[in-house]
């Protein structure tokens, strides 16, 4: 089952947010989507494969 988490960040913090997601989820990471809002803040959507299998 895929899960998605949301993180907020400013431009200067984006590399750290992405690096943490890659190290935390490893090969379970499916995609990262970064969206900018009108105030210059970024929303990072991190989608990964859950370790638990749904029955």
Order of alpha helices (4+ residues) and beta strands (2+ residues): beta-alpha-beta-beta
